[in-house]
Amino acid sequence: MKKLILFLWMAVAVHAAEKPNIILIMVDDMGRDWVSCYGAKHPTPNIDQLAKQGVRYETAWCTPICTPTRVTLLTGQYPCHHGWVQHYDVPRWGGAGLRPDRFITFARHLRDAGYATAIGGKWQINHLGKQPGILKQHGFDEHCVWPGVETGQPDTTERFWGGLIATNGKRAKVPYGPDTINQFLIDFVKRHKDRPFLVYYPMLLTHGPHTTTPLNKTNPPEGKPALYAGNVTYMDQLVGKLVSAVDDLGLTKRTVIIFTGDNGSASSGVLNGKPYPKGKGREADWGVHVPFIVRAPFLTQGGIVSRDLIDFTDLYPAFLELAGIATPKNLKLDGRSFVPSLRGSEDPFEKRSWIYSQIGNFRMIRDWHHFLDNRGAFHDMNKDPLQQQKISPQDKIAPGRRQRLQMILKRFPANAPAPFPEFKTKHPGLN
């Protein structure tokens, strides 16, 4: 009997060792125009190093703004399916938020499969003050988060200097919120280095209000653009600290690290030597086109720039595949795993040929070359990335591409019902 128990324990241990650790880092309000490895003017050495060691995807789409992006990546469904089609700040405006009885996040599946799970940063899609156990219900064993601006609770307003941070249910004012969260996640990784773990890191930076950081507090820059640039610099350092902690613990070869953003930049940057427009909330490619970098040493040698298409519904199925979890038959997912892409697959049937995004009733789709929206705009993204020109009538390939994208766009259904009554009141006419 003892031998049988020992054998079973060893089998579980071996199976656990085969599951990679997963870290998802999502910067707030920053697009490619602030990441130097994408051609931005501003230096981001730690993110660039991650790209050198992994795969840098040239074309990845989220949604144009905060909460729809978060719900999309957590549920693996497009906004027209989950119903969260516009920004809605639950702590500020009320409502049930993301309901665990309706949606199963990827964190729940990974936790059920033996992963230790943690979130550090910003949630905003439930009221943590009124729903103190909601993060556990959504699959996170531990948390260190800014609860969001809760109506009637002025102490929740600040997230940076003297920020109010909730750590596993206990709220406290901290010197600088982003530092507290970063250190919490590093400690979590250290405590769980001997078992598979999931870290979801929706960062506080580089969202406003744009203020100083520990790097420039003694010599504050003047003006929002300079403050924003300082936030980008400090965000990059925090990314570097977490990655270094993983490497120092000897976890490099069995840890997937993904770096991306939740929407376009809140402050205009520079891309490939040219000014790039502010993207946050914009109904255009630059509103949803974000950095997407994956370091996975057990799948790729690194130093790769990929043209494969990614959108945020692809994260959920990729996490299931990485963790060796079969997709439940009753689970509706819109995306496709990008693990074959990381492995270097050339099979077109294992990859996407289009990506999709929406905000409100506005919908857009693109492939490697062309962009189409439901208002009739059609652009060649290679020649016209800022969507300022009409397609040349001499382009004989474009009409066929447009017809194909139009057919795909028409397949999407009307928006699902509002996720809760307060959402419908705030955004009438969308659901």
N, C-alpha and C positions, 0 to 999 in steps of 0.2 A: 504493500500500500504506500509506504514511504517513497519507494522508487517511482511509483506512478505519479505521486504528487510532485516529486522533483522533476520528472519528465515534463509534466504539464506546465510547471513554473518556467522551465527552460524554454519550452515552446513559445510561451507568452512573451518571455524576454526577447527571444530572437525575432519574433514578429514585430514587437515594439521597436526594436533597433532598425528594422527595415523601413519604418515610417519616417520620412524626413520632417524636421522641424520646419515650420512655415511662419515667416514674418512678412506682414503686409504693412508697408509704410505709405501713408497717404497725406501729402502736404496739403494745406488748406489755401485755396485761392492763388495758386501759382501754376502757370503753364510752361511750355517749352522755352518761351522767350526769356526765361531767367535761369536756364540750365546750360552751362557752357558746352557740354558734350553734344548738345543739340544745335549749337551755333549761336548761343546767346553771348552777349558781351560780359555779363556778370559772372565771375568765377565761382564754381561750385565743385571744388576739388574732391570732396568725399563722394558725392554722387557720381562724378566722372570716374572715380576709381571703381565704383560698383559696376559701371558700364563696361570698363576695361576688362573686368573679371566675369562679365556675363553677356547678356543679349540686350541690346538697345533697340526697341521697336520704334520705327519711324512714324507709324500711324496707329494711334490708340484713341478711342473715343469714350468719354463718360457722358454726363448730361451737362447742360450749361450752368447748373447751380447746385449748391450744397446738398440739401436733404433728398431730392430725387436720386442723386448719384449714390448716396449712402444706402438708400432702400434698394436700389437696383443691384448693387454689388452684394448686399447681404442676402437678398432673396433669389438672385439669379434671374430675375424677370425684368422685362422692359416696363417703363412707366404705364403704358397703355394696358398692361396686364395687372400690375399691382395697384394701380390707381393713384399713386402719389406723383402726380404729373406736374406739380409746381412746388416751389419752396414753401414749407410750413414748419414753423418753429414751435414745437409742442410746449416746451417750458414757458414760453412767452404767451402763447395763444390758447393753450388748453387742448383737451381731447385725449382719446385713448392712445394715439400714436401707433407705432408698429406693434401689432397684436400677435403674441406667440401662438395663439390658438388658430390663427389664419396662415401664418408664415413661419416656416422653419428655416432659420439661418444656417449658413455653412458651419458656424461655430458649434451649434448643437450637434450636428452630425460628427464633427471631429471630436468633440468631448465624449460623445457616446462610444466612439471608436478608441478611446483610451488617451486622447490628447489632454494635456494640461492647457487651459485656455485663459487668456487675459486680454483686456482692452485697456489702452492708455491714450487719453486725449479728449476727444469731443464726441458726444452721442447725438443729442438734440432731437431725436425722433421718439422719445418718451419723456415723461415728466418724472425724473428720478426722485424728486422730493415726495411725490404722491404715490410712486410705484417703486419703493426701495428695493424690491427683489427682482425687478424686471430684467436687469442685465444677466442674472443667473438663469432666468427663464429663457433668455435668448442664447444661452450657451456659454457664457463667460464665467469661469470659476472666480476670477479676481478682476478688479478694476481700479483704475486711478484716473479719474476724469473730472473735467470741469462740467458741472451739471447744467450749464446754460443759464441764460437770464430768466429766472423764475418770477412771474408777476407777483408783486407784493413782497418780494424778498430782495431788497437792495444789495445785500451782501453778496449775492450771486453775480452781480454785474461784472466784477473784475476777474479776468482769467490770467493776466500776466503778473505785474508787480503787485504783491499782496493778494494774489488770486485765491479764490475759494475752490479748493480741490477736494473731491470725495474719494477716499481710498478705502475700498472694501466697506463702504457704508458710512464711514466716519468722515465728517466734513471738518476742514481746518483751513485757516488762512496760511499761505506758504509764501516764502520770499519771492519766488519767481516760478509761476505755474509750469512752463515748459521744462524747466530743470527737474522739478519734482516728479513729473510724469516720466521723463527719460530715465531717471535713476530708478524709479519703481520698475520699469520694464527690464532694465539691466539686472536688477536684483531678482526679478522673476525668472529670467533666463538662467541665472546662476543657480537658483533653487531647483530648477527643473531640467538641468543639463543632462541628467541620466534617463530621461524619458521624453517621448515626442511632445512638442509643445506648439501651440498656435499663439502668435502675438499679432493683434490687430492694433495698429498705431495710427489712428486718424489725428494728426498733429494739430496743435493749437495755432502754430505759426504756419503760414504768414498772413493770417486773417487780421483784420482791423479790430480794435483801434490800433493803428500802427504807432508803436512807441519804441523806446530804447530797449536794448538787450544788455546782458552782463558784459558784453564786449565793448559797448560804446556809451554806457550810462554816464561815465565821467566826462565824456566829450560828445554830447548829443548832436547828431546830424540835424540839419534844418530842413523842414519841409517833408511832405508825405513821401515823395519818390525816394528821398535819401533814407528816411526811416524804413520804408519798405525794403530797400536794398539791404539795410542792416539786418532786418528780419530774415531775409533770404540767407545771408551769410551765417547767421546763428543757427538757423534751421539746418543748414548743411553740416555744421559742426555737430549738432545733436544726432543726425543720421550717422556721422562718422563714429561717434561714441558708441552707439548701439552695435554697429557692425564690428567695431574693434573688440567689444565685449564678447561677441559670438566667436570671433577668430581667436582671441586669447584663451578661450575655454576649449579650444580644439574642436569646435563644432562646425567649422567651415564646410567640410565635405558633405555633411548631412543636413544642411540648412538651406532652404530656399528663401531668398530675400527679394521682395518686390517693392520697387519704389514707383509711385505714381502721384497724380493730383486729382482733386475732386471737381475742378472746372478750370476755365481759363483764368489768366492772371487778373488780379484786382488793380494792378498798376502796369501801365504799358512798359514793355521791355524792348529789347533789340534782338532780332533774329537774323543771322547771316548778314550782318552789317547794316540792316535796315530797321527803322522803327516798326514795331509790331503793336497792333491795337490791343487795348484792354479787352479781355475776353469774358470775364465773369458775367453771366446772365445773357450773353449775346447769342442770337439765333443765327449762328454761322459756324464754320469749321473751327475758327479760332476760339470759339466759346467752349468747345468740347474736346479739342485736340490737345492731349496732355502727354507729359513724359511717361514712359512705361519701360522700366528697366528690370530685368530679372537676372539674379545671380543664383545659379543652381549647378555647382561644380560636378555633381554626379550625373548631370544630363548634358552639359555643354562645356567646352573648353574655355569659352569666353572670348571677348574681343570681337563679337559679332554684331553687325548692324542688320536688322531684319526688316524686310518689306511686308512681312505677314501682317494681316489686319487683326486688330484686337478691339473688342468693346467690353464694357464692364460686366455684361452678363456672362463673360467667359471665365471670370475668376472662380465662381462657385464650382462649375464642373471640373476646372483644373485642380482645385483643392481636393475634391473628392477623389480624382484619379491619383493625385500624389499620395494621398493617405490610404489608397487601396480600398476605397469604399464604393461599393456598387450603388449606382443611382437608384433610389427607391422608385418603384413603378408609379406611385401616386404623386411623385414630386415633379412639378412642372418647372422646367428650366428652359430658358430661351437661348442660352449661349452654347459655345463649344469649347472644350478644353484646349488650351494652347500648349499642353505638354508635348504633343507630336512636333510642334514647331521648335520647342526647346531642344528636342532630340535631333533636330536637323532634317525632319521628314520632308521629302519633296513630293509626297503624294497630295495632289490637290483636293482629294476627297476627305483628307484629314484636316483641312484648313478652311477658313472663311473666304468667301469671295465678295462679301459686302459687310458693312457695319452700319448700325442704326442709332439714332438718338432722338430725343424729343424734349420739349418743355411746353406745358399747356397743350394747346391744339396744334402747335407747330411741330412738324416732323421732318427729319432729314436722313438721307442715306448716302453712302459713297462706296466706291470700290477703290482700286489702286490709283485710278486716274481721274474719275469724274464724281461730281457732287450734284445731288438733286434734292430739292425740298418740295413740300406739298403746296407751295405757292407758285411753283413753276420755275424757280431759279435753277439754272443748270450751268456748271462751270467745269473747266479743265483745271484740276488742282495742281498739276505739275507746272503749267504755264501761268496760272492765275490763282495763287494760294489765298489771296485776299478777296477773291470773288468780285472783281470789279469789271470784268469784261464778258461780253457774250461770246459764245462758241463761234468760231469762224465757220462760215458756210462751206469753206474748202475742206473742213475736217470731215472726211467721209466715214470715219469710224464712229464718230460721236452719236449720230442718230440711233444706231443699234444699241449703243451703251445706254443711252437715255431710255429707250424703250424697255430694256431689261430692268433697269433700276426702278422705272415707273411701275412695272408689273409687280416687283417685290414690295414696293411701298404700298401698293393698293391691297396687298394681302393682310396688312395689319388691321386689327379690328378697331372699333370705336373704343374710347377710353373706358376702362373698368369703372364701376361705381366708386365714389369717394371713399377713402379708407375709414372715415368716421365723420359724423355729422358736422363737427366744427370745421373740418376741411372744406366741405361743400359750402358752408356759410362764408368762409374767407375767400374762396375761389369759385363763385357761382358760374355756371355755364361750361365748366370743363369736364364734368363727369356725368 
